[in-house]
């Protein structure tokens, strides 16, 4: 499969997934606000974000293994690819079992009701909710490893199509819960059922596209553990950084301003991050192709793909920002049923970091795709820690408007490092990058992509 055809399929499949995610989020918010009320919805946002910290427990093994397996298959080393696959699958299964036991021993002894004092839910309901959400996270660990079979077969678009169905399963569960009994632990149970269904379907379909890659205990190798842990620990800085930035900011706002502010902040950020979803679409499309290309050391194609990704992300960010400046308030009002008010200044403050984020976000995929992400991971974690510190100060002195602007701190820290390292990994220079970047998104290029798409 040519890189262009693969990109078209990845973009289409990823686009469907991002569309599903955005649409489902837009639908969920008014449903949950109406069913729970503004305060309990704010509590639910914080509560459902807490188990996200547990994603760090898988240490990024799934992503590291998927990158390595793709590069090994590209280089023709199928034996080692199978060994990495089996070793990683066993490792994440062990971590999930241990994690479930630890959470089950700790969560029941915490007085959650004292922290969420303005909620109508009981402490027992808080405990069962967190346990169910935590189990959902642990079950999802192995899904990423099974999905590596799609990447090894150069059919990652099928994995993306599969992932696009997950939000609809989640929404179906929410609708059932809302129609019967609106309790946090029932919402969490719906999430758990969705995770189990997704895992079963992923196992079955991934096996059909790459049947030769199966788990065998005899294929597990102790010597690969050092590689997985060294790369995995570094990769784990990304979900840790995300948790610090996204879940951490909610906790800061809950503590300093209150639940109603959390509801406003969470919904406004969801609206604004619909632009980031478009950028993530570009990232998802080029990531597996970069792994394969760098696996065979085709740096010319890697440079072209890097330039295309960065330029496309930046222009999508500018277009999305302009659109939300013009229509964001109207969309937000209709979306939330006028239950929350987003003023012009606050909307613009949420939007300011978006173009800055586009300058480094897609470029960083180069680091991750070839498992050379250690330095990026460190910078990312430090940058987000600086942002959350800024969030504390800005929230205290300027309220929710300060919190909205605080994410810009991380972008400013990351931009220079990410670009320098990406150019090094693709054997590119800054002058050549700047000369050729705009050639990658010409009308001629897009016409060719659409022609290839029609032929498919």
Secondary structure as GFF3:
##gff-version 3
##sequence-region A 1 456
A	DSSP	alpha_helix	3	36	.	.	.	ID=ss1
A	DSSP	alpha_helix	38	50	.	.	.	ID=ss2
A	DSSP	three_ten_helix	51	58	.	.	.	ID=ss3
A	DSSP	alpha_helix	61	74	.	.	.	ID=ss4
A	DSSP	alpha_helix	78	106	.	.	.	ID=ss5
A	DSSP	three_ten_helix	107	109	.	.	.	ID=ss6
A	DSSP	alpha_helix	112	115	.	.	.	ID=ss7
A	DSSP	alpha_helix	123	152	.	.	.	ID=ss8
A	DSSP	alpha_helix	156	180	.	.	.	ID=ss9
A	DSSP	alpha_helix	184	209	.	.	.	ID=ss10
A	DSSP	three_ten_helix	217	219	.	.	.	ID=ss11
A	DSSP	alpha_helix	223	242	.	.	.	ID=ss12
A	DSSP	pi_helix	243	247	.	.	.	ID=ss13
A	DSSP	alpha_helix	248	256	.	.	.	ID=ss14
A	DSSP	alpha_helix	259	295	.	.	.	ID=ss15
A	DSSP	alpha_helix	299	336	.	.	.	ID=ss16
A	DSSP	alpha_helix	344	361	.	.	.	ID=ss17
A	DSSP	alpha_helix	365	369	.	.	.	ID=ss18
A	DSSP	alpha_helix	374	405	.	.	.	ID=ss19
A	DSSP	alpha_helix	408	425	.	.	.	ID=ss20
A	DSSP	alpha_helix	430	436	.	.	.	ID=ss21
A	DSSP	three_ten_helix	437	441	.	.	.	ID=ss22
A	DSSP	alpha_helix	443	455	.	.	.	ID=ss23
###
